[in-house]
Amino acid sequence: MSALMLSPVPNRVHSTSAGNVYTADELGIITQVSSQADVDDLIAQGCALLNPPPTDLLFKLLAANFNSIGDEQFTPNFNGKYRIKRIVTLNTSVNGMNTAVGGIYTAAAKGGSAIVANTQVYTGLTNALTALELTIATPNLILPAGTPLFKSLTMAQGAAATADIYVYGDVYD
């Protein structure tokens, strides 16, 4: 476990019942909290668990295969019910993603809710230094905690091609 927390006072030193000592930085951020017991002790001292971290990054899928129509599951960065606000694809391995089409779903085999429609094109990814914001099909949908995400193309690129996909949004208790 490596939790990120916010102290009520910047630069404050916090001690836990396990004997661990954490020092907040000048913004009040405490990094690398090593156990749930330490998290609980810090919360009792007025600290807040940052979940998700301040970037609001919910999921990521690095080096997603755009030459496959198979499912690829995203890695979550949080725990709780959530709403997706934006999805960004970048760092493509090809100069000119021009054939890949497909969406993002809450279940394998294009099942569950379509977060991004199966008609999403990736032609805006012209090289490793371009980014493409995908169109969210269900921007008001709040998903239950533990709901996974899958990338599943309806049409592959036709040659080796990868890109990174980042999903941003809000997490609710």
C-alpha positions, 0 to 999 in steps of 0.5 A: 500500500502507498497512500497519498494524504493531505495534512491539515497543516503544511510541514507538520510531523505526524507519528502513528501508533506503529511508530512510523513518522510522516512529514507533510510537505509545504503544501500539506501533502504526505506521500507513501503512507505504508499501511492501512493502520497508518492511514487510519491514525493519520485520519484521526489526526485530521489528515485526509486521504486523497482518493484519487490523487489530485490529478483526478486520474482514475484509470490508465492503459499504457501501450494499448494495442491498436492493432487488435480488436480484443479486450484490454482492461484498464488499471484503476487508480482508486476505489469508489463509485465514479463518473468519467469526465474525459479520456485522453489518448496520446503517445502513439507509436505510429505516424498517423493512426488512420484505421483504428476505430472503437470504444471503451466499455464497462464489460468485456466483449463490448458489454455493459455501458458504452463509455466511448462509442464503437464509432470513435476514430483515432485519426487525430493521433498523428504522432507521439506528440499529439493527444486526442480527447475521446468523445464520452457517450455517457458523461452523466453516468455514475458507475458503481465501485469496482466497475472495470473499463475495457478498450475494445476496437471494432476495427484494428489499425492494420499494422503494429500500433500502440498508444496510452489512454488516460481516464479522468473523472470524479470519485464519490463515497 
